């Protein structure tokens, strides 16, 4: 294969032809070829991945700076934080249930 065969202008295509303006990196990024499944990202956050998988996910997030996976990780972190947040309504409902249970118990002792 000659270098002319790799030159888009030699084949009659304009150098700014959009079909030729891609790289392996852009194809991998756009098609998300190397993106781990969200379940793996969650396991990475939990610290439950084996060391080799954790190393790959860490590299993918930190070094490759994948915007899709970093957004997914941020969403997973937000969900985790929200699951530990007790709302005022939850507290009110628990207090009401425990009060009713205590009153019923005290009536039964009389």
C-alpha positions as CSV (number, residue, x, y, z in Angstrom):
1,X,0.0,0.0,0.0
2,X,1.5,3.3,-1.0
3,X,1.2,6.5,1.0
4,X,-1.0,7.9,-1.8
5,X,-3.6,5.2,-0.9
6,X,-3.8,6.7,2.5
7,X,-4.0,10.3,1.3
8,X,-7.7,11.4,1.0
9,X,-6.8,14.1,-1.5
10,X,-5.1,11.5,-3.8
11,X,-8.4,9.6,-4.0
12,X,-10.2,12.7,-5.2
13,X,-11.8,13.4,-1.8
14,X,-11.5,16.9,-0.4
15,X,-9.4,17.1,2.7
16,X,-12.3,18.6,4.6
17,X,-14.6,15.7,3.7
18,X,-16.5,15.0,7.0
19,X,-16.4,11.3,6.4
20,X,-12.6,11.3,6.7
21,X,-12.3,13.6,9.6
22,X,-12.3,11.0,12.4
23,X,-9.8,9.2,14.4
24,X,-9.8,5.9,16.3
25,X,-10.1,8.0,19.5
26,X,-13.2,9.8,18.3
27,X,-14.9,6.6,17.1
28,X,-14.2,5.0,20.5
29,X,-15.4,8.1,22.4
30,X,-18.6,8.6,20.3
31,X,-19.5,4.9,20.3
32,X,-18.4,4.5,23.9
33,X,-16.5,1.3,23.1
34,X,-14.5,1.3,26.3
35,X,-17.2,2.6,28.7
36,X,-17.9,0.2,31.6
37,X,-21.5,-0.7,32.4
38,X,-23.1,1.4,35.1
39,X,-23.2,-1.6,37.4
40,X,-19.4,-1.8,37.1
41,X,-19.1,2.0,37.9
42,X,-21.3,1.4,41.0
43,X,-19.1,-1.5,42.0
44,X,-16.1,0.7,41.5
45,X,-17.6,3.3,43.9
46,X,-18.3,0.6,46.4
47,X,-14.8,-0.7,46.2
48,X,-16.0,-4.2,45.3
49,X,-14.2,-4.6,42.0
50,X,-11.1,-6.7,41.7
51,X,-7.9,-4.7,41.4
52,X,-7.4,-5.1,37.6
53,X,-11.0,-4.0,36.9
54,X,-10.7,-1.1,39.4
55,X,-7.5,0.0,37.7
56,X,-9.2,0.0,34.3
57,X,-12.3,1.9,35.6
58,X,-10.1,4.4,37.4
59,X,-8.0,5.0,34.3
60,X,-11.2,5.4,32.2
61,X,-12.6,8.0,34.6
62,X,-9.5,9.9,35.6
63,X,-7.1,9.6,32.7
64,X,-9.5,9.3,29.8
65,X,-11.9,11.7,31.5
66,X,-14.9,10.1,29.8
67,X,-17.7,12.6,30.2
68,X,-20.4,10.0,30.0
69,X,-19.0,7.7,32.7
70,X,-18.0,10.6,34.9
71,X,-21.6,11.9,34.7
72,X,-22.9,8.4,35.5
73,X,-20.6,8.2,38.5
74,X,-21.7,11.7,39.7
75,X,-25.4,10.6,39.4
76,X,-24.6,7.4,41.3
77,X,-22.9,9.4,44.1
78,X,-25.9,11.7,44.3
79,X,-28.3,8.8,44.5
80,X,-26.2,7.2,47.3
81,X,-26.2,10.5,49.2
82,X,-29.9,11.0,48.8
83,X,-30.6,7.5,50.0
84,X,-29.0,8.4,53.3
85,X,-30.8,11.7,53.7
86,X,-33.8,11.5,56.0
87,X,-36.5,14.0,55.1
88,X,-38.7,15.8,57.6
89,X,-41.7,13.9,56.3
90,X,-39.9,10.6,57.0
91,X,-39.2,11.7,60.5
92,X,-42.8,12.8,61.1
93,X,-44.2,9.5,59.8
94,X,-41.8,7.4,62.0
95,X,-42.6,9.5,65.1
96,X,-46.4,9.1,64.4
97,X,-46.1,5.4,64.0
98,X,-44.0,4.9,67.1
99,X,-46.4,7.1,69.1
100,X,-49.4,5.2,68.0
101,X,-47.7,1.9,68.7
102,X,-46.7,3.1,72.2
103,X,-50.2,4.3,73.0
104,X,-51.7,1.0,71.9
105,X,-49.2,-0.9,74.0
106,X,-50.0,1.3,77.1
107,X,-53.7,0.7,76.7
108,X,-53.2,-3.0,76.5
109,X,-51.5,-3.0,79.9
110,X,-54.3,-1.4,81.8
